[in-house]
Amino acid sequence: MAAQSVFDIGNQVLSGAFGERPADYAAVPIALCRRGVLSGDLEIRLRGLAGFRNLLVHDYARADPARIREALRKRMGDLADFADAIEAWLDREAKPGD
């Protein structure tokens, strides 16, 4: 659900603020970085999230729970950083005169 939220929020920002609609989930972090919403470092860290999401959604019966647990343990900070980046972007957009 968290991975899906990244793509849903990212698509909303891209569509609403920039009139852009990425071709697929993997393109969302790239487009957000290009628009200055995400840093290059965070975009790199989010690479592979679309594939991970697809594995969970479409191939969940074959997914290894231990590998999923390990990926979540290692990558939870990336999701928090995404939320912080979106919040910072919203704050910048809300300031009058900028």
Secondary structure, DSSP 8 states (H G I E B T S, - for coil): -HHHHHHHHHHHHHHHHH----SSTTHHHHHHHHTTSS-HHHHHHHTTHHHHHHHHHHSGGG--HHHHHHHHHHHHHHHHHHHHHHHHHHHHHHSTT-
